Amino acid sequence: MKINYFRQAWSSIKQEPVVSAVSLAGTALAIFLIMVVVMIEEVKTAPFAPESNRDRWLVQKYASITNESWGTDNSSNGGMGFNLVKQVFYRMEIPEAVTAYTVTPSTGLFSVPSQAPFCAEELSTDAGFWKVMNFTFISGKPYTQEDFEAGLPVAVLSESTARRLFKTSDAAGREFQLNYVTFRVAGVVKDLAARI
């Protein structure tokens, strides 16, 4: 019986080759587009390094403040300031770890003496970032809570940025300038694979 289906399909293809080709191409394109949409959505939520614990995350990017005395438009919406993070999120006792970091990376000017400066992405984080994310350190270690609270200019570099600055990935303890402020390298992490 299944052979009859193949015979019927083959005779239809021979009788109407253009319509058959368009039909097959349309079906293949529809399947392809559905697969692309599923993959894009999965990349947003699938756990992979350094975000291996995504299925256990609760992410809060923005906040809304309302005040009755402001009149009809009585709310203000936007990104959270660090004081709000300290007062609300750092005080929570139930989460295993809490971190705060900038939503999007900015571009910073990296330099060392006797070398031309270059621009690269920078992400401002707190010390809890290294508990939530699981980067692979190839040199040094993450900065500590004490370093963060003291406001010490310490940084963790990616392997490629360390190589651009120091010509080596073993850069822990060395100094560089980021936006004309001298920082000490606490550690160097392995580069991440490119994302979609």
Secondary structure, DSSP 8 states (H G I E B T S, - for coil): -HHHHHHHHHHHHHH-HHHHHHHHHHHHHHHHHHHHHHHHHHHHH--BTTBTTGGG-----EEEEE-GGG-SS-EEEEE--HHHIIIIITT-SSSS----B-SS-EEEEEE-TTS--EEEEE--B-TTHHHHS---EEEE----HHHHHHT--EEEEEHHHHHHHHSSS--TT-EEEETTEEEEEEEEE-------
